[in-house]
Amino acid sequence: MTIAGWLIMILSVGTVSALLLWCVYKIVVTPDETERIHGFEQKPPDV
């Protein structure tokens, strides 16, 4: 592989790894995140 190929591969793997680490950091550090999760209520139809 050429030097340009190595640089592109390192840049892409580094970018994806940095994004993964940032997402994990935000999940771990943000307090009371479960209170702000929005979604549909999962209730049975007979209730």
C-alpha positions in Angstrom: 0.0 0.0 0.0 1.2 3.5 -0.7 1.8 6.2 1.8 -1.4 8.0 0.7 -3.3 4.8 1.3 -1.9 4.4 4.8 -2.7 8.0 5.6 -6.3 7.7 4.4 -6.8 4.5 6.3 -5.4 5.9 9.5 -7.5 9.0 9.1 -10.7 7.1 8.5 -10.1 4.6 11.3 -9.1 7.4 13.7 -12.2 9.4 12.8 -14.6 6.5 13.4 -12.8 5.6 16.6 -12.9 9.2 17.9 -16.6 9.3 17.1 -17.3 6.1 19.0 -15.3 7.3 22.0 -17.2 10.6 22.0 -20.5 8.9 21.9 -19.6 6.5 24.7 -18.3 9.5 26.8 -21.5 11.4 26.3 -23.6 8.4 27.4 -21.5 7.8 30.5 -21.1 11.4 31.6 -24.6 12.9 30.9 -26.6 12.7 34.2 -30.3 11.6 34.3 -30.3 10.7 30.6 -33.1 8.2 31.1 -35.5 11.0 32.1 -35.0 12.7 28.8 -35.5 9.7 26.5 -38.6 10.2 24.4 -40.5 7.4 22.7 -43.7 5.5 22.6 -45.2 4.1 25.7 -45.2 0.3 25.6 -48.6 -0.5 27.2 -50.7 -3.5 26.5 -54.0 -2.7 24.7 -56.2 -4.1 27.6 -54.9 -1.6 30.2 
